[in-house]
Amino acid sequence: MEALIPVPVVLPLLAAGLKLAIGRKLIRLQALISVGTLAVVLLVSLLLLAAADREGPLVAHAGGWGAPIGIALVADRLSTLMLAVSSAVTLCVMVYSLAQSRADQEHLAPLSIFHPAYLIMVAGVSDAFLSGDLFNLFVAFEMLLSGSYVLLTFGGTEARIRAGATYVVVGLASSLLFLVAIAVAYAATGTVSMAQLAERFSVLPQHIRLLVELTLLLVFVVKAAIFPMSAWLPDSYPTAPAPATALFAGLLTKVGIYSIIRLEALLFPGGPVSGLLMWAALLTMLVGVFGAVAQTDIKRMLSFTLVSHIGYMVFGVALFSVAGMAGAVFYVAHHITVQTSLFLVTGMIERRTGTTSLNRLGGLAGPAPAIAVLFFVPAMNLAGIPPMSGFLGKLGLIQAGVADGRPPALVLVAGGLLTSLLTLYAVATTWSRAFWGTPPAGASAEEPGEAGTGEAGGTGGITGEAVVTGAAMPVPMLAATAALVVLALSYTVLAGPLSALAERAAGELLAREPYLSAVLGGER
């Protein structure tokens, strides 16, 4: 099984190189390479998940160099669960994007760049989940960010270039700070191996540990869009093509959350910043959901709910208990799937009507009932309607907060409940305005006015060109979105096994010993 660990990283990179060599020729071969690669990555991820849950952490040393010299790729319960969920999401989004580009006759557009960038980003996400080396984690972030830069600005529209400039500046600033943190950690400990750092940080002076922890935490707070470092997200994500926006919303912020979990559980267990994380979680939930309630554009509303629900995940990490960490792990898996499906449905709304502005939408449930259902189900899941996985994840976090008993934890519980109610209000209002009633005067689902634009600055099609509205939705787009909706619903059906897996992952994280023994072995 150890030989399979590098596959989710290496295979997408090889496929990206092959697709760049093919160029614009052999369109069907391009599609086959993309879908085939992601299907293999999904299969390998599931195999690794089963093996890691059965045997404990699995380790592959790059180049055959063992610890402490070599770069370790570590597949434990947490990393393989994140890898499996992200692989399923990336496969569905790829099918969606291929169907959209074929339906909109974009075969002459520079899709030979879009899909290699997509695969490079997938490789970066996989590398981040598997990395057991702090510098390799930096490399993983740079891979996924380089791919996301291309996807965000794809088509070269004014709105995308403007949003991309902000995104690039934020990304480069956080990457520079990441390098500074790595340099300080290496200067203090003489290593960048996470397993060795975990051992050596424990004997360092408190002020040096705190400096490194706060610097790394600031990096991941920016990348996860945690308040007060979240203002860049609602202005950047809505402008990208629908498949890219869905992937960004589902995965990129979760890589930051994953890194915070590793940071706090492995490198700085029981550190003094848990109280700080609690207040950050509370403010992230409330500021995000208040922003969502105020929006009149579906993309921006979903972007603010994305920020808000990141607070739930930080909530679980800040509690630093098995129950809290298990709740965070469960909620990350749930949120990746639900948020991605909502953005894909929003892309279909925009393709059909030419807008995502609620001031110009209405009555879509009649002409587009499938889209109405595909939006309603994950929206209710996001809001936490029983017995869906969103409710189960929030319930687990609330129970963990009550069990903690500290005043900040109880305040977080109250904040989580308020956030859930306001999320329900935001998504229910959005659904009723877009799909119920009648279109506003001068606009309709079939005659939206200027096609391809909305308040968020987004445009129809992958390339940003206007598309013909009112046409029948391609079946693969509906099928890919429905698959994600069903996957999210399956978390409810399989809530028992999934919760048990999340609890085992949390226990393994907080114990630390299985991870350290697997990576260092006889070098300890």
KAQUIKA-V435687 format. One record per residue. N is the residue number from 1. RES is the residue in one small letter. OMEGA is omega in whole degrees, -180 to 180 (* if undefined). Layout:
n->(N,N)
res->(RES,RES)
omega->(OMEGA,OMEGA)
//
This chain:
n->(1,2,3,4,5,6,7,8,9,10,11,12,13,14,15,16,17,18,19,20,21,22,23,24,25,26,27,28,29,30,31,32,33,34,35,36,37,38,39,40,41,42,43,44,45,46,47,48,49,50,51,52,53,54,55,56,57,58,59,60,61,62,63,64,65,66,67,68,69,70,71,72,73,74,75,76,77,78,79,80,81,82,83,84,85,86,87,88,89,90,91,92,93,94,95,96,97,98,99,100,101,102,103,104,105,106,107,108,109,110,111,112,113,114,115,116,117,118,119,120,121,122,123,124,125,126,127,128,129,130,131,132,133,134,135,136,137,138,139,140,141,142,143,144,145,146,147,148,149,150,151,152,153,154,155,156,157,158,159,160,161,162,163,164,165,166,167,168,169,170,171,172,173,174,175,176,177,178,179,180,181,182,183,184,185,186,187,188,189,190,191,192,193,194,195,196,197,198,199,200,201,202,203,204,205,206,207,208,209,210,211,212,213,214,215,216,217,218,219,220,221,222,223,224,225,226,227,228,229,230,231,232,233,234,235,236,237,238,239,240,241,242,243,244,245,246,247,248,249,250,251,252,253,254,255,256,257,258,259,260,261,262,263,264,265,266,267,268,269,270,271,272,273,274,275,276,277,278,279,280,281,282,283,284,285,286,287,288,289,290,291,292,293,294,295,296,297,298,299,300,301,302,303,304,305,306,307,308,309,310,311,312,313,314,315,316,317,318,319,320,321,322,323,324,325,326,327,328,329,330,331,332,333,334,335,336,337,338,339,340,341,342,343,344,345,346,347,348,349,350,351,352,353,354,355,356,357,358,359,360,361,362,363,364,365,366,367,368,369,370,371,372,373,374,375,376,377,378,379,380,381,382,383,384,385,386,387,388,389,390,391,392,393,394,395,396,397,398,399,400,401,402,403,404,405,406,407,408,409,410,411,412,413,414,415,416,417,418,419,420,421,422,423,424,425,426,427,428,429,430,431,432,433,434,435,436,437,438,439,440,441,442,443,444,445,446,447,448,449,450,451,452,453,454,455,456,457,458,459,460,461,462,463,464,465,466,467,468,469,470,471,472,473,474,475,476,477,478,479,480,481,482,483,484,485,486,487,488,489,490,491,492,493,494,495,496,497,498,499,500,501,502,503,504,505,506,507,508,509,510,511,512,513,514,515,516,517,518,519,520,521,522,523,524)
res->(m,e,a,l,i,p,v,p,v,v,l,p,l,l,a,a,g,l,k,l,a,i,g,r,k,l,i,r,l,q,a,l,i,s,v,g,t,l,a,v,v,l,l,v,s,l,l,l,l,a,a,a,d,r,e,g,p,l,v,a,h,a,g,g,w,g,a,p,i,g,i,a,l,v,a,d,r,l,s,t,l,m,l,a,v,s,s,a,v,t,l,c,v,m,v,y,s,l,a,q,s,r,a,d,q,e,h,l,a,p,l,s,i,f,h,p,a,y,l,i,m,v,a,g,v,s,d,a,f,l,s,g,d,l,f,n,l,f,v,a,f,e,m,l,l,s,g,s,y,v,l,l,t,f,g,g,t,e,a,r,i,r,a,g,a,t,y,v,v,v,g,l,a,s,s,l,l,f,l,v,a,i,a,v,a,y,a,a,t,g,t,v,s,m,a,q,l,a,e,r,f,s,v,l,p,q,h,i,r,l,l,v,e,l,t,l,l,l,v,f,v,v,k,a,a,i,f,p,m,s,a,w,l,p,d,s,y,p,t,a,p,a,p,a,t,a,l,f,a,g,l,l,t,k,v,g,i,y,s,i,i,r,l,e,a,l,l,f,p,g,g,p,v,s,g,l,l,m,w,a,a,l,l,t,m,l,v,g,v,f,g,a,v,a,q,t,d,i,k,r,m,l,s,f,t,l,v,s,h,i,g,y,m,v,f,g,v,a,l,f,s,v,a,g,m,a,g,a,v,f,y,v,a,h,h,i,t,v,q,t,s,l,f,l,v,t,g,m,i,e,r,r,t,g,t,t,s,l,n,r,l,g,g,l,a,g,p,a,p,a,i,a,v,l,f,f,v,p,a,m,n,l,a,g,i,p,p,m,s,g,f,l,g,k,l,g,l,i,q,a,g,v,a,d,g,r,p,p,a,l,v,l,v,a,g,g,l,l,t,s,l,l,t,l,y,a,v,a,t,t,w,s,r,a,f,w,g,t,p,p,a,g,a,s,a,e,e,p,g,e,a,g,t,g,e,a,g,g,t,g,g,i,t,g,e,a,v,v,t,g,a,a,m,p,v,p,m,l,a,a,t,a,a,l,v,v,l,a,l,s,y,t,v,l,a,g,p,l,s,a,l,a,e,r,a,a,g,e,l,l,a,r,e,p,y,l,s,a,v,l,g,g,e,r)
omega->(-180,-180,-180,-173,-179,-173,-179,177,-172,-175,177,178,177,179,178,177,179,-180,176,178,179,-179,-176,-178,173,-175,-179,177,176,-179,-179,179,-178,-177,180,180,-178,176,178,178,178,179,180,179,179,177,179,178,179,-179,-179,178,-178,-170,-173,-176,175,-174,170,-180,-177,178,-180,179,-179,177,4,-174,-174,176,-178,168,-171,178,174,-175,-178,-176,-179,175,177,-180,-179,-179,-179,179,177,-180,-178,177,-179,180,178,177,178,-176,178,178,-180,-179,178,-179,-178,177,180,-177,178,178,-176,178,175,174,-177,-173,171,177,178,-178,177,177,177,178,178,178,179,-180,179,180,-174,-171,173,-175,-174,180,176,174,175,178,179,178,-180,176,-177,178,178,175,-178,176,-179,-176,-177,-176,-175,-177,173,177,-177,-178,-178,179,179,178,179,179,177,-178,-179,-180,179,-179,-179,179,179,178,177,177,177,179,178,180,178,180,179,179,-180,179,-177,-172,-179,179,171,173,-177,-180,178,176,-180,179,-173,177,-176,-179,178,174,-174,-176,178,177,-178,178,-180,-179,-178,179,178,-180,178,177,-176,174,177,-175,178,180,176,180,10,-178,-175,-173,-177,-170,-177,179,-176,-172,-174,-176,-176,173,-175,179,-180,179,180,-179,177,-177,-177,-166,-166,178,-179,175,175,177,178,-179,177,178,178,-177,-174,-177,-174,-172,-175,-178,178,-180,-175,-174,-178,176,177,179,179,-180,176,178,-179,-179,178,179,-172,180,180,-176,175,175,180,-179,-175,-173,173,177,-173,-179,-179,177,180,178,178,175,175,177,-177,-174,169,178,177,-178,177,175,-178,179,-176,179,178,173,179,-179,180,-180,177,177,178,-180,179,-176,176,180,178,-171,176,-175,-176,-177,177,-179,180,179,176,178,178,175,177,176,-179,180,-177,-172,-177,-178,170,178,179,178,-178,-179,176,175,-178,-177,179,-179,-177,-177,-180,179,179,180,-178,174,-174,-174,178,177,177,176,178,-180,177,177,179,0,-173,-175,176,176,-178,178,179,178,178,179,-180,177,178,178,178,179,178,172,179,-179,178,179,179,174,177,178,179,178,178,178,179,179,180,179,-180,174,177,178,-177,-176,178,177,179,-179,-177,-179,-177,-170,-176,176,-179,179,177,179,179,178,177,179,-177,-179,-172,-173,-177,-176,169,-179,177,-178,-179,180,-179,179,-179,178,180,-175,-179,179,179,-180,178,-178,176,-179,178,-179,178,-177,180,177,177,-177,-180,178,178,179,178,178,179,178,178,177,179,176,176,180,-178,-176,180,178,-179,177,178,178,179,179,176,178,179,178,178,179,-175,177,179,-175,179,180,-177,-179,-179,-176,-172,179,-178,-180,-177,*)
//
